[in-house]
Amino acid sequence: MRHIAVIGSGPAGYYTAEAAQKQFGDDVRVDIIDRLPVPFGLIRSGVAPDHQSIKHVSRRYEATALTENVRFVGNIAIGEAVSVPELLDLYDAVVLATGAPRDQPLDIPGADLPGVTGSAAFVGWYNGHPDHADLDPPLDGPGAVVIGNGNVALDVARVLSKTPAEFAGSDIVGHALDSLDHAAIRTITLLGRRGPHQIHMTPKELGELGDLQRAVAAVDIADFPPAGEDAALETGLRKSVAHLRNYAARAGELDAADKPIRIVFDFFAMPVRIEGDGKVERVVVERTKLDAQGAAIGTGETYAIPASLVVSCIGYRTPPIAGVPYDEMLGRFANVEGRVLPGLYAVGWARRGPTGTIGTNRPDGFAIVEKIAADTRGGSGKAGRAGLDALLAARGADPVTFRDWQKIEAAEVAAARDGSPREKFTQVGDMLDARTS
Ligand code: NAP
């Protein structure tokens, strides 16, 4: 028997468990440990609430979770209830699947002003993550600036611009829906420090901006290289650029569409400081151009964009864990193809950084299990889950099982607003109470 502990119950964690089942059959026990009482990590609190089709992948994880040899152990914080060295004593392999839930810091003056927030907090707020549910972002001004040209920036701009009716069928939390309903935002400026050919936005997500009820995408054709140069782009990027060109071509038509919100793509625009008297009032931006390597360099020309909300969507970092080798520059655990230390592995964003789609984590999970198979033998005599249970009991910890989660979920579904699949609990205490309701 092999005993595996996976830290983190997001996509990378569950794909690792699924791969372990396939590799070892009944000869493995996997414990998926999470600091929250609810599973699925990024699926629950990162994927946009209006992208329910992506969130449905959690049903696949549920099938894995409900098998005998995989167990969810929620409400257990590593470094508090149990440490990584203790897990290494108890299990043949410990897999870090903790994702990258911290924002890449926005390192410019004024980034600490009230009204400036990272996407981890903003996305966590509208998804009801207990760490961020109290964010209360200022939506009362006419201008918002979203920094970054990736899919997260697109998610944030789209969520800021949607009507309550457009959230029908989503699982956006009630507090965010109410705030967005009363928002005064009229201009959402997406700042890209490089150009249309350097975006990280995927075609499906970019295309959604063309169908919004009360918002239009404003794109300036002057920012584009000659159309013939699109042919050299990779297929997905070429499709995304085609959407942008289409928005630029439809400028007059869209102006006449009488939609009150504009999502302005401001390319070659690098934020250099954020200003305001006690709170954000404007973002000062420097016009850029590309150098020979394709990097953005400032031209010295600056201008200011009025804003009462700034959301920085410039990537994420994995929080370090004491005693685990960490790569400061890359913001993730130091590893060689997923191997961190003997018996200790990293997978998903904690291994490779915040790139790729949810599905990218599946081959990642399978690859790490192959390494575990090569490195470990069954019958090591480690205590596994019985040892963890004894340790947690001795420490008075209160682990949450997958069956408990199903009760929490049933309570969330019962509390759903009209047209919503669920109302999420945003406080850990409410989640724990729901186990007994
Ligand atoms: P991302 O794709 O890496 O994009 C980050 C953006 O921030 C880039 O445009 C980057 O510009 C810019 N940036 C970085 N540092 C900056 C700075 N100091 N100042 C100004 N701009 C800066 O990251 P993400 O949007 O956070 O997405 C993370 C991953 O999740 C991606 O793989 C993404 O596709 C995925 N995701 C997928 C979906 C979906 O499929 N629906 C939704 C959300 C997220 P440069 O290019 O110049 O560095």
Residues whose N, C-alpha, C, O or C-beta is under 5 A from the ligand:
A	BS01	NAP	G148 N149 G150 N151 V152 A153 R193 R194 Q198 H200 E205 C313 I314 G315 P354 T355 G356 T357
